[in-house]
Amino acid sequence: MTEGLEAILDDPAGAVIGLDFDGTLAPIVPDPEAARIHPAGPGVLARLGDLVGSLVVVTGRPAGTAVEYGSLARVPGLVVLGHYGLERWEAGRLTAPPPHPGLDLVRAELPRLVAGLAGARIEDKGRSVAVHTRRASAPQAALDALREPVGALAAATGLAVEPGKFVLELRPPGMDKGVALGAFLEERSARSVLFAGDDLGDLAAFAAVRASGLPGVTVFSGSAELSVEADLVVDGPSGVVGLLGSIADALSARRPV
Ligand SMILES: O=P(O)(O)OC[C@H]1O[C@H](O[C@H]2O[C@H](CO)[C@@H](O)[C@H](O)[C@H]2O)[C@H](O)[C@@H](O)[C@@H]1O
């Protein structure tokens, strides 16, 4: 067992469990609007929420979308940091800064950039806009063709480009999952941390686990699409839910009766 996992099991009240949403709690599907949490997810999160200090979902989705697609309102005490940490949802309340002014130009220009790419699709998330190529006939070629014009649009609008699994996202700069998780660890006076993710945007959170100096575990939700180094590699969302269930089982077994 890793040192980080041992610390979580020995002192669960001081533990922060952080989780990405798409590809980690929810299986990857072709249509972003069809993504839903693994069927065992809400139950295992509710169990774990009762056993550890803090549970937090850190996602590129709007927080409200993750709450809806994850049935997360049913998980007591859970915090959702949406838009890579710009938004915070807690106990049914959402807080967020005003939208970035560059988004208006993105909405005007992006349709023209994707017009020649059959199957490319724009996802307007309110505080950011993403273009997906998963459903294009050649998803990687379509993504590669978009990199330069999307980068130019980011430079023109003051937005940042966030790459992910067959997606390029234009979003406000200055925040990422590492900044969001690091601040949350401080807020909760964490004594240990686990973060699970599956995509490039999660690497900043993995770095934050290491930079925190706390006993920590990075968990990669593995798939054929991406390979990333982490303390533990599990088999997609079913592997993540299985790991969380095992942690909940171990903590329940140690609880005084
Ligand atoms: O931070 P996350 O919770 O992992 O969100 C990252 C992006 O996830 C979504 O896109 C990904 O999942 C889709 C549904 O499975 C899939 O079709 C797409 O190819 C993936 O890139 C979401 O649509 C994006 O807005 C998120 O930024």
The ligand as a Gaussian input file, in Angstrom:
#p B3LYP/6-31G(d) Opt

LIG

0 1
 O      -12.478000      17.847000     -16.143000
 P      -13.418000      16.800000     -16.669000
 O      -14.552000      16.524000     -15.745000
 O      -12.709000      15.540000     -17.083000
 O      -14.035000      17.429000     -17.997000
 C      -13.195000      17.547000     -19.158000
 C      -14.063000      17.663000     -20.389000
 O      -14.954000      16.556000     -20.364000
 C      -15.955000      16.481000     -21.368000
 O      -15.369000      16.032000     -22.569000
 C      -14.858000      14.718000     -22.466000
 O      -15.932000      13.809000     -22.155000
 C      -16.943000      13.709000     -23.189000
 C      -18.052000      12.808000     -22.660000
 O      -17.581000      11.554000     -22.307000
 C      -16.284000      13.167000     -24.455000
 O      -17.247000      13.075000     -25.496000
 C      -15.144000      14.115000     -24.889000
 O      -14.452000      13.567000     -25.997000
 C      -14.161000      14.320000     -23.745000
 O      -13.183000      15.312000     -24.086000
 C      -16.696000      17.789000     -21.531000
 O      -17.534000      17.724000     -22.652000
 C      -15.767000      18.985000     -21.594000
 O      -16.522000      20.170000     -21.560000
 C      -14.868000      18.950000     -20.371000
 O      -14.002000      20.071000     -20.357000

